[in-house]
């Protein structure tokens, strides 16, 4: 009925053309895919080499900070070599290098050049440390002889006395211009050296100059006889100095401090039971409060702690809290200089745990610190100790609830307003009152309840 349809020649040509186009499109797609694969392989190869280079650098850096007995003993061997050559001196050198009275025990810490090890000196365990590994790594004393303001006939001692004035200025202890009397460079040097010697050998001057270049050493020496809340410097050899060995805090456990058997008793408490544990916690907390008040009121300038963490504090056997790492502790004038920086927001004004705020009009951080030592200690230490989780069933007792609220308030503001002023002393007084009442509360009715809980609330 219908006529038969046959494809025309034009239709055939179109079909053939379409087939050829599809082939060319397919080949183009294949070439594009090949290029993408090649590019991806090239990027992967480059990334792998970059990763290997980063791993190599990281590995080299980690190896440089590896804390090993062999490396520590080699450092001590080189120190004794300096002593034998007449380049190093100190009251520990003869015992270490000749008398055999300093016994290496173990390596404690290697990082960013700082070397810390444990040794026994004349039967007493001490911590031996230096900011840098070698004496030669410090600025040589001879470099001071070429200062432009130094007199041509200045002796090495004169130069070092002048250098101690610069160290004092760095600490923020420079005298006010209107003061008529004050400590001169020589007396300040004697305080740092703990000696009233009038004549020093070149080795003694070189060693002392290497020690004065270490912020922690100078800070500890200045407060040596003024504070029970800093570790004591016991001796030195060359660029290494010894401090007392104490029970340091640790960050991996809420209990923070661990006490040995001697510390477990002898403090007028009920032995190893829960009551004794609780009283120790309160005593240590009260010592923290005493340290805060001491650093704020008892010196010409207040002391700011800008790196508050458990491992930077320790306790003596009488449970006195001691700052053992003070690399980030500053007197107030120095703190003002540190905070006085350019800024575009408050975040630019944070110097570790010491924070300020940004004056957007001048684009400068305010020189006044906006938080306090107390606020940071509440946030990083007290809040862990007195949390409801850690206290268990005892957390609901009235005084404990009051303590938790006071610690929370202290952590959030420290009683400081936007100008860095306000009721921080009120917060301190409130914490002091609560902790004192808790310390004297031992043996009250909650003791029986605590004994039935079946666990120790805080284990030291």
LINCORMO-V504659 format. One record per residue. N is the residue number from 0. RES is the residue in one small letter. SS is DSSP state (H for helix, E for strand, C for the rest). PSI is psi as a letter, one per 40 degrees, with the letter a starting at -180 (* if undefined). NEAR is the number of other C-alpha atoms within 12 Angstrom. Layout:
BEGIN
n = (N | N)
res = (RES | RES)
ss = (SS | SS)
psi = (PSI | PSI)
near = (NEAR | NEAR)
END
This chain:
BEGIN
n = (0 | 1 | 2 | 3 | 4 | 5 | 6 | 7 | 8 | 9 | 10 | 11 | 12 | 13 | 14 | 15 | 16 | 17 | 18 | 19 | 20 | 21 | 22 | 23 | 24 | 25 | 26 | 27 | 28 | 29 | 30 | 31 | 32 | 33 | 34 | 35 | 36 | 37 | 38 | 39 | 40 | 41 | 42 | 43 | 44 | 45 | 46 | 47 | 48 | 49 | 50 | 51 | 52 | 53 | 54 | 55 | 56 | 57 | 58 | 59 | 60 | 61 | 62 | 63 | 64 | 65 | 66 | 67 | 68 | 69 | 70 | 71 | 72 | 73 | 74 | 75 | 76 | 77 | 78 | 79 | 80 | 81 | 82 | 83 | 84 | 85 | 86 | 87 | 88 | 89 | 90 | 91 | 92 | 93 | 94 | 95 | 96 | 97 | 98 | 99 | 100 | 101 | 102 | 103 | 104 | 105 | 106 | 107 | 108 | 109 | 110 | 111 | 112 | 113 | 114 | 115 | 116 | 117 | 118 | 119 | 120 | 121 | 122 | 123 | 124 | 125 | 126 | 127 | 128 | 129 | 130 | 131 | 132 | 133 | 134 | 135 | 136 | 137 | 138 | 139 | 140 | 141 | 142 | 143 | 144 | 145 | 146 | 147 | 148 | 149 | 150 | 151 | 152 | 153 | 154 | 155 | 156 | 157 | 158 | 159 | 160 | 161 | 162 | 163 | 164 | 165 | 166 | 167 | 168 | 169 | 170 | 171 | 172 | 173 | 174 | 175 | 176 | 177 | 178 | 179 | 180 | 181 | 182 | 183 | 184 | 185 | 186 | 187 | 188 | 189 | 190 | 191 | 192 | 193 | 194 | 195 | 196 | 197 | 198 | 199 | 200 | 201 | 202 | 203 | 204 | 205 | 206 | 207 | 208 | 209 | 210 | 211 | 212 | 213 | 214 | 215 | 216 | 217 | 218 | 219 | 220 | 221 | 222 | 223 | 224 | 225 | 226 | 227 | 228 | 229 | 230 | 231 | 232 | 233 | 234 | 235 | 236 | 237 | 238 | 239 | 240 | 241 | 242 | 243 | 244 | 245 | 246 | 247 | 248 | 249 | 250 | 251 | 252 | 253 | 254 | 255 | 256 | 257 | 258 | 259 | 260 | 261 | 262 | 263 | 264 | 265 | 266 | 267 | 268 | 269 | 270 | 271 | 272 | 273 | 274 | 275 | 276 | 277 | 278 | 279 | 280 | 281 | 282 | 283 | 284 | 285 | 286 | 287 | 288 | 289 | 290 | 291 | 292 | 293 | 294 | 295 | 296 | 297 | 298 | 299 | 300 | 301 | 302 | 303 | 304 | 305 | 306 | 307 | 308 | 309 | 310 | 311 | 312 | 313 | 314 | 315 | 316 | 317 | 318 | 319 | 320 | 321 | 322 | 323 | 324 | 325 | 326 | 327 | 328 | 329 | 330 | 331 | 332 | 333 | 334 | 335 | 336 | 337 | 338 | 339 | 340 | 341 | 342 | 343 | 344 | 345 | 346 | 347 | 348 | 349 | 350 | 351 | 352 | 353 | 354 | 355 | 356 | 357 | 358 | 359 | 360 | 361 | 362 | 363 | 364 | 365 | 366 | 367 | 368 | 369 | 370 | 371 | 372 | 373 | 374 | 375 | 376 | 377 | 378 | 379 | 380 | 381 | 382 | 383 | 384 | 385 | 386 | 387 | 388 | 389 | 390 | 391 | 392 | 393 | 394 | 395 | 396 | 397 | 398 | 399 | 400 | 401 | 402 | 403 | 404 | 405 | 406 | 407 | 408 | 409 | 410 | 411 | 412 | 413 | 414 | 415 | 416 | 417 | 418 | 419 | 420 | 421 | 422 | 423 | 424 | 425 | 426 | 427 | 428 | 429 | 430 | 431 | 432 | 433 | 434 | 435 | 436 | 437 | 438 | 439 | 440 | 441 | 442 | 443 | 444 | 445 | 446 | 447 | 448 | 449 | 450 | 451 | 452 | 453 | 454 | 455 | 456 | 457 | 458 | 459)
res = (x | x | x | x | x | x | x | x | x | x | x | x | x | x | x | x | x | x | x | x | x | x | x | x | x | x | x | x | x | x | x | x | x | x | x | x | x | x | x | x | x | x | x | x | x | x | x | x | x | x | x | x | x | x | x | x | x | x | x | x | x | x | x | x | x | x | x | x | x | x | x | x | x | x | x | x | x | x | x | x | x | x | x | x | x | x | x | x | x | x | x | x | x | x | x | x | x | x | x | x | x | x | x | x | x | x | x | x | x | x | x | x | x | x | x | x | x | x | x | x | x | x | x | x | x | x | x | x | x | x | x | x | x | x | x | x | x | x | x | x | x | x | x | x | x | x | x | x | x | x | x | x | x | x | x | x | x | x | x | x | x | x | x | x | x | x | x | x | x | x | x | x | x | x | x | x | x | x | x | x | x | x | x | x | x | x | x | x | x | x | x | x | x | x | x | x | x | x | x | x | x | x | x | x | x | x | x | x | x | x | x | x | x | x | x | x | x | x | x | x | x | x | x | x | x | x | x | x | x | x | x | x | x | x | x | x | x | x | x | x | x | x | x | x | x | x | x | x | x | x | x | x | x | x | x | x | x | x | x | x | x | x | x | x | x | x | x | x | x | x | x | x | x | x | x | x | x | x | x | x | x | x | x | x | x | x | x | x | x | x | x | x | x | x | x | x | x | x | x | x | x | x | x | x | x | x | x | x | x | x | x | x | x | x | x | x | x | x | x | x | x | x | x | x | x | x | x | x | x | x | x | x | x | x | x | x | x | x | x | x | x | x | x | x | x | x | x | x | x | x | x | x | x | x | x | x | x | x | x | x | x | x | x | x | x | x | x | x | x | x | x | x | x | x | x | x | x | x | x | x | x | x | x | x | x | x | x | x | x | x | x | x | x | x | x | x | x | x | x | x | x | x | x | x | x | x | x | x | x | x | x | x | x | x | x | x | x | x | x | x | x | x | x | x | x | x | x | x | x | x | x | x | x | x | x | x | x | x | x | x | x | x | x | x | x | x | x | x | x | x | x | x | x | x | x | x | x | x | x | x)
ss = (C | C | C | C | C | C | C | C | H | H | H | H | H | H | H | H | H | H | H | H | H | H | H | H | H | H | H | H | H | H | H | H | H | H | H | H | H | H | H | H | H | H | H | H | H | H | H | H | H | H | H | H | H | H | H | H | H | H | H | H | H | H | H | H | C | C | C | C | H | H | H | H | H | H | H | H | H | H | H | H | H | H | H | H | C | C | C | C | C | C | C | C | H | H | H | H | H | H | H | C | C | E | E | E | E | E | E | E | E | E | E | C | C | E | E | E | E | E | E | E | E | C | C | E | E | E | E | E | E | E | C | C | C | C | H | H | H | C | C | C | H | H | H | H | H | H | C | C | C | C | C | C | C | C | C | H | H | H | H | H | H | H | H | H | H | H | H | H | H | H | H | C | C | C | C | C | C | C | C | C | C | C | C | C | H | H | H | H | H | H | H | H | H | C | C | C | C | C | C | C | C | H | H | H | H | H | H | H | H | H | H | H | C | C | H | H | H | H | H | H | H | H | C | C | C | C | C | C | C | E | C | C | E | E | E | E | E | C | C | E | E | E | E | E | C | C | E | E | C | C | C | C | C | C | C | C | C | C | C | C | H | H | H | H | C | C | C | C | C | C | C | C | C | H | H | H | H | H | H | H | H | H | H | H | H | H | H | H | H | H | H | H | H | H | H | H | H | C | C | C | C | C | E | E | E | C | C | C | C | H | H | H | E | E | E | C | C | C | C | C | E | E | E | C | C | C | C | C | E | E | E | H | H | H | H | H | H | H | H | C | C | E | C | C | C | H | H | H | H | E | E | C | C | E | E | C | C | E | E | C | C | C | C | E | E | C | C | C | C | C | C | C | H | H | H | H | H | H | H | H | H | H | H | H | H | C | C | H | H | H | H | H | H | H | H | H | C | H | H | H | H | H | H | H | H | H | H | H | H | H | H | H | C | C | C | E | C | C | C | C | C | E | C | H | H | H | H | H | H | H | H | H | H | H | H | H | H | H | H | H | C | C | C | C | C | H | H | H | H | H | H | C | C | C | C | C | C | C | C | C)
psi = (d | i | i | h | h | h | h | i | d | d | d | d | d | d | d | d | d | d | d | d | d | d | d | d | d | d | d | d | d | d | d | d | d | d | d | d | d | d | d | d | d | d | d | d | d | d | d | d | d | d | d | d | d | d | d | d | d | d | d | d | d | d | d | d | e | h | h | i | d | d | d | d | d | d | d | d | d | d | d | d | d | d | d | d | e | e | e | i | i | i | e | e | d | d | d | d | e | d | e | f | e | h | h | h | d | i | h | d | h | h | h | f | d | h | h | h | i | h | i | h | h | f | e | h | h | i | h | h | i | i | d | i | d | i | d | e | e | i | h | i | d | d | d | d | e | e | i | d | e | h | i | d | e | h | i | d | d | d | d | d | d | d | d | d | d | d | d | d | d | d | e | f | e | i | i | i | d | e | h | d | i | a | h | i | d | d | d | d | d | d | d | d | e | f | i | f | i | d | h | i | i | d | d | d | d | d | d | d | d | d | d | e | e | h | d | d | d | d | d | d | d | d | e | d | e | e | h | e | e | i | i | h | h | d | i | i | h | b | e | i | i | h | i | i | h | i | g | i | i | i | e | e | h | d | d | d | i | h | i | a | d | d | e | e | a | e | f | f | i | f | a | e | a | d | d | d | d | d | d | d | d | d | d | d | d | d | d | d | d | d | d | d | d | d | d | d | d | e | i | d | i | i | h | h | h | e | g | h | i | d | e | e | i | i | i | i | d | e | f | h | h | h | h | e | h | f | d | f | h | i | i | d | d | d | d | d | d | d | d | g | i | i | i | e | i | d | d | e | e | h | g | b | e | h | i | a | i | h | h | d | d | e | f | i | i | h | e | h | h | e | a | i | d | d | d | d | d | d | d | e | d | d | d | d | d | f | i | d | d | d | e | b | d | e | d | e | i | d | d | d | d | d | d | d | d | d | d | d | d | d | d | d | d | e | f | h | a | d | e | e | i | a | f | d | d | d | d | d | d | d | d | d | d | d | d | d | d | d | d | e | e | h | e | a | d | e | d | d | d | d | d | e | d | e | i | h | d | h | h | *)
near = (3 | 4 | 5 | 6 | 6 | 9 | 11 | 10 | 10 | 11 | 12 | 13 | 13 | 14 | 15 | 14 | 14 | 14 | 14 | 14 | 14 | 14 | 14 | 14 | 14 | 14 | 14 | 14 | 14 | 14 | 14 | 14 | 14 | 14 | 14 | 14 | 14 | 14 | 14 | 14 | 14 | 14 | 15 | 14 | 14 | 14 | 14 | 14 | 14 | 14 | 16 | 14 | 14 | 14 | 15 | 14 | 14 | 14 | 15 | 13 | 16 | 16 | 17 | 20 | 24 | 23 | 25 | 22 | 22 | 16 | 25 | 33 | 27 | 17 | 31 | 36 | 21 | 27 | 35 | 33 | 24 | 28 | 31 | 20 | 15 | 22 | 30 | 37 | 38 | 38 | 28 | 35 | 37 | 27 | 24 | 35 | 30 | 16 | 14 | 18 | 20 | 32 | 27 | 33 | 23 | 24 | 28 | 26 | 26 | 28 | 21 | 18 | 21 | 29 | 35 | 39 | 37 | 30 | 34 | 25 | 32 | 19 | 14 | 20 | 24 | 33 | 38 | 42 | 42 | 41 | 31 | 28 | 34 | 33 | 35 | 20 | 19 | 26 | 22 | 28 | 34 | 21 | 17 | 28 | 23 | 17 | 16 | 11 | 13 | 20 | 15 | 14 | 12 | 19 | 22 | 30 | 32 | 25 | 31 | 40 | 34 | 29 | 32 | 37 | 27 | 25 | 31 | 34 | 23 | 27 | 39 | 30 | 32 | 26 | 22 | 15 | 8 | 8 | 9 | 9 | 9 | 15 | 20 | 21 | 26 | 27 | 22 | 31 | 36 | 24 | 28 | 37 | 36 | 25 | 20 | 14 | 17 | 16 | 16 | 25 | 19 | 25 | 30 | 33 | 38 | 36 | 40 | 47 | 43 | 40 | 46 | 42 | 34 | 33 | 27 | 36 | 41 | 39 | 38 | 39 | 38 | 33 | 33 | 23 | 17 | 19 | 27 | 27 | 34 | 38 | 39 | 33 | 34 | 29 | 35 | 38 | 43 | 49 | 48 | 46 | 44 | 40 | 35 | 31 | 31 | 34 | 34 | 32 | 30 | 23 | 20 | 13 | 18 | 27 | 31 | 31 | 37 | 32 | 29 | 18 | 13 | 16 | 26 | 30 | 23 | 16 | 18 | 19 | 25 | 19 | 19 | 25 | 26 | 32 | 34 | 31 | 32 | 37 | 34 | 44 | 40 | 36 | 32 | 38 | 40 | 32 | 31 | 38 | 38 | 28 | 32 | 35 | 27 | 27 | 32 | 25 | 18 | 19 | 19 | 19 | 23 | 28 | 39 | 46 | 38 | 34 | 28 | 35 | 33 | 35 | 27 | 33 | 36 | 34 | 39 | 32 | 26 | 23 | 35 | 31 | 38 | 39 | 44 | 39 | 35 | 31 | 26 | 28 | 37 | 36 | 35 | 32 | 28 | 27 | 36 | 30 | 24 | 32 | 35 | 27 | 28 | 25 | 22 | 17 | 20 | 24 | 20 | 24 | 32 | 29 | 30 | 23 | 28 | 37 | 35 | 38 | 34 | 29 | 25 | 16 | 13 | 15 | 18 | 26 | 32 | 33 | 28 | 33 | 40 | 36 | 38 | 43 | 43 | 51 | 42 | 36 | 40 | 40 | 30 | 30 | 37 | 39 | 31 | 29 | 38 | 37 | 31 | 24 | 17 | 24 | 30 | 22 | 24 | 31 | 23 | 22 | 21 | 16 | 25 | 31 | 23 | 24 | 36 | 33 | 26 | 35 | 39 | 31 | 28 | 35 | 30 | 24 | 28 | 34 | 33 | 28 | 19 | 21 | 18 | 23 | 18 | 18 | 23 | 32 | 24 | 19 | 31 | 37 | 24 | 27 | 40 | 29 | 22 | 29 | 36 | 25 | 22 | 31 | 28 | 21 | 21 | 26 | 21 | 15 | 13 | 23 | 22 | 16 | 19 | 28 | 18 | 14 | 16 | 13 | 17 | 23 | 31 | 33 | 26 | 30)
END
